[in-house]
Amino acid sequence: MINIKKKFDPRSLIIYALLASYFILSPFYVGAANTHEFILEPNLHLSFLFAGILFISLAVWLFKRSYILTRFDIMPFLIWLMPLCFIISWINAVAVQDAIHSIQIQIFNTVIFLVGYFLCSSKEGPKPFVFLIMLSGYILIFITMSDWLGTRIVTDSVVYSIGDYRIFSALYYPNAYAALMIAFFFVCCYLAVASQRRFVMVFSAFLSIPALLSLILTYSRGGYVVFVLLYILFLFMMPIVRQLLFLVFSIFCVALTGFLYPFISRIGIEQQSQFSLGSYTLGWLLLLAGSSLLALLTVFVIPRLQTILNKKLLQRSSIRLFLRYIIPVSCIIMIVLGIIALNNDSILKLLPEQLQTRLENLNFRQHSVLERITFYKDAFKIIEDYPLIGAGGGAWNALYMEYQNNPYVTKKPHSFFIGQAVETGILGLCILLIILFFVYYRFIRSQRSDKDHSLRFVFFMFATSILIHSLIDFDMEFMYISGLVYLSMGIMASQQAEESSAKSTQTTKVNPKRIRHISSLLRVSYLCTLGFVAIILIIISSRSLYAYRLYNETMDQLNSGSKAELTISQAVQNLGNIINMKPYHPYYMTEMVAFLHALYQRDHDPEYLQYARYYLDQLKKVSSNFLLAPDAELEHYQIQNDLVHLADTYLYWIDKFPWRVSLYESAVPLLYDLGVRQQYTEETSTRWNEALILYYRMRELMDRIDSLPEEQLPGKDFYISDNIVSTVISILFAQQNDDQVISVIQHHYEPVNVNSPVHILRLYLASQMRLNILDSSLYHEFISRYPEEADMINSLLNSN
């Protein structure tokens, strides 16, 4: 029996236990995703609280291992540049609370990186982390496969989307889950052929088929493409014997998965509509049988094949070098031939229907590719306005509606690196690339000298899989995924440190007392920094969790309280306390404004309006493009019946949200009414001109939608309503712009005939009369159907 206490320090076990707990549980809390949704914020705060505890545990662990900190290495300091660049971008933050969350997320990633780096620099090495990642993968994949086969362990883990049932997993996003499955599949394949221990080979091989099946069942076309690219990349990175073993194992795995897929797919689809215990059991039997068969093949075939290959190729270095490159090149040729074959309808029809549908749409003209290109173009517009240090964390979610080309809805730009540039500018993107360069350079450079390089290759595969997929998606917004990536990067960058290394520094010719003093000062400073950051994180996270709990309790009391007056007053007090704890949070401020408006309508005390105005001003400072802010500010002037300021507010928010139809629907008629008032007071009708500007702006936006490629989805509905058209025509007629009246009517009601709306046709004919281009046949047909309209048309002409 292994004595764990002798093998691992108890302090190390605490850190491993903390990491295991987080990476096992967090996937089932939406992966602790930074979704900018208020309801999911506690997941973030709990993750930050975990990071604070982990910082303290790491500091205690390092305190007894001075030999790790006394050697000079740039990596433990370089990684702190990531949170630093987000702190710098906070200066320009357009959404302050989101920027704070982003800083905390980067600190979370930093501590995970440091744990991987420091613990792997000790004698314990990367082995425990391999087991930790695999354990997390086992639990997540098997629970998700259970949901595919009919259970409901995680609600909406399987969703009907775009014509197919697809695995969304506990992350509720199939593309991010596909990226994870790619990473887990390659890690499993590699461990199955690289490990010398049968237990590890079986443990890894057994998960390979469920991981590959899960990847297929996400029906993520981007995932399929990235999978192929990574397969070739990883083959190039392996020595020849391992290449051949990896190739053989993956062929076994793909063949068995291809056999199982039609049965597992059909069972899963049927189980979503009606659960059957028999089908559920059959699905698991097939899956476990296939996985067991692959594990047996791995144990009995791979070691024997490895022995044969080593004997055959040991003395033939020229052949080894030739084969090392010919195998990946051959795979590339086979993949190209496969792509060509899939373009043949007769071959494509041999595949199952769901897979056939996804693959036949795999091209650069399909909607998801075109939409991503649009996201990236709009992101570069933001980068142009915030080039150096970015617009702060959460900038895309705050700004994209102001910059977007068409009314799509997405909280992320679907690229980790472009998102980094939007949030932290060119400076932050360069820092990220520099850190990645140092990590990968050190990993590649240590290939021959590092005895644990084979195990570190596991983490290279995992991090690279996610980062490559993150070029086209936002996998790193899930703290579960980003944590695993930064853990892998820390392990890749780590170097084995021996206790004797500290003593060797003392034998140098330089003054040993000075060296000891500097190294001791450095170590104490670093440990104090870890402790300070930990305390700050714990305090902020605890206050955030308390504020969230107090808010929910307040809302529950308000909704269920029998004494409304007392409950509302208490709610305002509680919200005041909450805002004191979270002074930059837009949700709390918006709710406070709503309560103050309610109190004003009840008591008519203008002091409530003054407080509401204060919070609205603060809201616009800390989150200038907050989604709920327009309604809150518009209500502020509506309850006062202040139409002038109300119209100005509409114009302000239309600039921020140019695709929100409801703003135009209310603004144009209001501007018309204000313009009529100006006519009565003999003022210049500037309000009418503003209404016309809004109308022609909507026309321009409609033209932009019409110019989109046919394959691209436009997004939310955007249209010019009959009410807006009627109002605009009335303004143009009153201004005697008859040619524009006719042009607008023909644009919206072509062909114009007697069946067109009566009030529209009335203005159309009146404008023609003023221009002496009357369509007499249409006029007589109109008058014969509506005799009273003759007098109304004459009245219009006389009134102008």
Buried (B, 14 or more C-beta within 10 A) or exposed (E): EEEEEEEBBEBBBBBBEBBBEBBBBBBBBBBBBBBBEBEBBBBBBBBBBBBBBBBBBBBBBBBEBBBBBBBEBEBBEBBBBBBBBBBBBBEBBBBBBBBBBBBBBBBBBBBBBBBBBBBBBBEBBBEBBBBBBBBBBBBBBBBBBBBBBBBEEBEEBBBEEEEBBBBBBBBBBBBBBBBBBBBBBBBBBBBBBBBEEEEBBBBBBBBBBBBBBBBBBBBBBBBBEBBBEBBBBBBBBBEBBBBBBBBBBBEBBEEBBEBBBBBBBBBBBBBBEEEBEEBBEBBBEBBEEBBBBBBEBBBEBBBEBBEEBEEEBEEEEEEBEEBBEEBBEEBBEEBEEEEEEBEEEEEBEEBEEBBBBBBBBBEEEBBBBBBBBBBBEBBBBBBEEBEEBBBBBBBBBBBBBBBBBBBBEBBBBBBBBBBBBBBBBBBBBBBBEEBBEBBBEBBEEBEEEBEBBBBBBBBBBBBBBBBBBBBBBBBBBBBBBBBBBBBBBBBBBBBBBBEEEBEEBEEEEEEEEEBBEEBEEBBEEBBEEBBEBBEBBBEBBBBBBBBBEBBEEBBEBBEEBEEEEEBBEBBBEBBEBBBEBBEBBBBBBBBBBBBBBBBBEEEEEEEBBEBBBBBBEBBBEBBBBBBBBBBBBBBBBBBBEEBEEBBEBBBBBBEBBBBBBEBBBBBBBBBBBBBBEBEEEEEEBEBBBBBBEBBEBBBEBBEBBEEBEEBBEBBEEBEBEEEBBBBBBBBBBBBEBBEBBBEBBEEBBEEBEBEBBEBBBBBBBBBBBBEEEBBEEBBEEBBEEBEEBEEBBEEBEEEE
